[in-house]
Structure formats: C-alpha cells, structure tokens
Amino acid sequence: MKYNGVIQRKLAVLSDQLLHLKRELEGVSYEQFRQSWAMQRMAERSLQVMVEVVIDIAERIIALHNAGPSSGAADAIGKLQMLGVIADAEPYLPMVKFRNFIVHRYEEVSPDILFSIATKHLDTFVRFRQEIEQA
C-alpha cells in the first residue's frame, strides 16, 4: 500500500531525529554524557519524538486500513503486526514503554538508560522505518 504524504513526512522526521542524535553523540563517552545536562535532555527529547513518530505512524496506518481504533500505543503497534505491516511487534513495544516512562516518570530517567538507548539501540528505529517503507 502506498502511504500518504503525512506518513512520508513523519518518516522524514524520524530520519532527521536519528541523524541529529547520532551526530551529536558521535565520539561522546558515557562520562561526558553523564556530566552534561544538555546532552541528556537532548537525547531524552529526541528519543521521545522518535517514539511519538512511531506511534503516530502506527495510528495513521491503522486508520488507512480501517482497523481502528486502538486502545493505546502498544495496541497500535500490535495492530501493525496483525495487518502485516511489520513482521513482529515485539521489538517496538519497549519503545512505547520507554516513552511512557519518560513522560510520566521524567524525574527518574537515568543517564545510563538514555545513553544505552541513544548509542546502542537506534537500529530499532531504523528497522521500523524500513518496514514501513517496504509495506
């Protein structure tokens, strides 16, 4: 199915966020990251935006397939799998949990978690983008 311009724009936002986050953290050590409030907030916000984009895309595709509404973000990701848009919802569900954590328990987000996700787990966002583009 050819997806509309809104989804294409959301995918562009996802790509842009990924590019900037990788560029800003390139060569940054954990210790530098841990000591920089600005870097932590930048990573946190970029990750939140990327997860919001994933959720928005899921909701839009569900609407295009007349398969909604979903009961929440995790359900929306599951419906993408049910619709055959993504192979497996499981890799994307931790994204939703992380987003909920940083939105609702923002005072507890540790630099360890942020640094780990921002430096070792961005490939999940790349995989999501690829699956959507191939759908």
RAFENKA-V491585 format. One record per residue. RES is the residue in one small letter. SS is DSSP state (@ for helix, = for strand, . for the rest). PSI is psi in whole degrees, -180 to 180 (* if undefined). OMEGA is omega in whole degrees, 0 to 359 (NA if undefined). Layout:
RES;SS;PSI;OMEGA, RES;SS;PSI;OMEGA
This chain:
m;.;132;177, k;.;122;182, y;.;154;186, n;.;175;182, g;@;-31;179, v;@;-46;180, i;@;-41;177, q;@;-41;178, r;@;-40;178, k;@;-41;177, l;@;-36;177, a;@;-39;176, v;@;-44;179, l;@;-47;179, s;@;-42;180, d;@;-45;179, q;@;-44;178, l;@;-47;181, l;@;-49;182, h;@;-42;180, l;@;-46;178, k;@;-44;182, r;@;-44;183, e;@;-30;183, l;@;0;179, e;.;124;179, g;.;2;180, v;.;129;178, s;.;162;177, y;@;-41;181, e;@;-42;177, q;@;-43;180, f;@;-47;182, r;@;-33;182, q;@;-5;183, s;.;106;177, w;@;-42;182, a;@;-43;179, m;@;-41;179, q;@;-45;181, r;@;-38;177, m;@;-47;180, a;@;-44;180, e;@;-48;182, r;@;-43;179, s;@;-44;179, l;@;-41;178, q;@;-46;180, v;@;-43;181, m;@;-40;178, v;@;-40;177, e;@;-39;177, v;@;-45;178, v;@;-46;180, i;@;-45;179, d;@;-45;180, i;@;-44;179, a;@;-47;181, e;@;-40;180, r;@;-41;179, i;@;-41;177, i;@;-43;179, a;@;-42;179, l;@;-31;179, h;.;3;184, n;.;42;183, a;.;16;185, g;.;-172;359, p;.;164;176, s;.;158;183, s;.;-4;180, g;.;-179;185, a;@;-44;180, a;@;-39;177, d;@;-38;179, a;@;-42;178, i;@;-42;177, g;@;-37;179, k;@;-32;176, l;@;-39;177, q;@;-45;180, m;@;-36;180, l;.;-7;181, g;.;14;180, v;.;-38;175, i;.;153;182, a;.;-39;186, d;.;130;179, a;.;-25;189, e;@;-44;181, p;@;-22;185, y;@;-16;181, l;@;-38;176, p;@;-27;176, m;@;-48;182, v;@;-44;178, k;@;-42;179, f;@;-44;179, r;@;-45;179, n;@;-38;179, f;@;-48;183, i;@;-24;178, v;@;-41;187, h;@;-20;180, r;.;40;186, y;@;-28;181, e;@;-9;184, e;@;8;183, v;.;117;184, s;.;148;176, p;@;-30;179, d;@;-50;182, i;@;-49;181, l;@;-48;183, f;@;-42;180, s;@;-50;181, i;@;-45;185, a;@;-19;181, t;@;-17;185, k;@;-12;188, h;.;17;179, l;.;-18;179, d;@;-23;177, t;@;-39;177, f;@;-39;178, v;@;-44;179, r;@;-42;178, f;@;-49;180, r;@;-45;180, q;@;-41;180, e;@;-40;180, i;@;-43;180, e;@;-30;181, q;@;-14;183, a;.;*;NA
